[in-house]
């Protein structure tokens, strides 16, 4: 990646490369968070899974609301009756698990552009997600191409990005995009993107955008 310290475009190109590394890889390969911290969530926030020992667990798909947290704690206590040590420790352990999961979701529900926290996440197919900022209305998330590659997307609200070539992208989008957007006239801005691996647009074969 050629970068000149004397060119604004070079700085933006470097910024986009850093964003791809620091945020993009989490968007495309880190959702939903793996491990025990993510295996809890209310019905509206997660999917129920089998867990070791015949128990049930939930894969968390977004940060649970306070009401969902309360629901989970009540559900856990109702399911584990008796004076056993495990039953007594369960509420505290579950609270700690939910706190850790909420912290992990900060990578996904905090706006990459204005840093406003608490965006609403929507799960898409194949473990991808879509989010929109309630403050600046930027959108971001992840996609899976027909070639199998997973990639991150980011779109500033009301952006007009020239994808004719890399220099035009740097000048018109700077570091505020990840995968290159579709430029077809019939496409809603920010709704389709081109895979960085095979360069196919998500709208193909019917899309009229040009390869960048």
C-alpha positions, 0 to 999 in steps of 0.5 A: 500500500503506497503511502506518502506523508505529504499527501492527505490521500496517503494519510486517509489510506493509512487510516482505512488500513488501520480501521480494517485491522482494528475494527473490520476484523472484529466485525467480520470474524468476531461476531457473535462473541465466542466463549462462555461470556456470550452464551447467555441472553433472553429470548429476544437477544439470543438463541438457545443452545445445548450446554454441557451436563444437559443444561441449556445455554443461550448464544448472545446475539446483542447486548441484553437490555436491563429487562432481559438481564432481570428475566435471565436472573429470574429464569436461572434462579427458578431453574436451580432450586435447593441449598446447593453451593452452585445454586447460591453462586448462580446469580452472581456468576450469571451477573458477571457473565452478562457484564463480560458479554456486554463489554464484549459487545462494545466492539459491535454496538459502538459507532465506528465514526462518532463513537456513540454507544448502544446502537441496535444490532440486528443479526443477519444470516450466517452469523453476520450483523447489521447496526445503525448509529442513532446519533450520526446514522452511519451503518456498519456490520458484516457480510458473507460473499458467495465465494465464502469470504467474510468481510466488514462494511461501513457507510457514513450517512449521506455519503457520496463516494467515488470508487473509480479508483483508489485515489478517488476513494481516498479523496471522497471517503477517507478512512470512513469505509471498509469494503468498497460500496456498490456504485450502481444507480439503482442501488440504495447507497450503502445497501450493497458492497463488493467483496474484497477477495473476489471483487464481486458485488453482492448484487451480481449477476444483475448489478450494473456497477463496475469493478474497482 
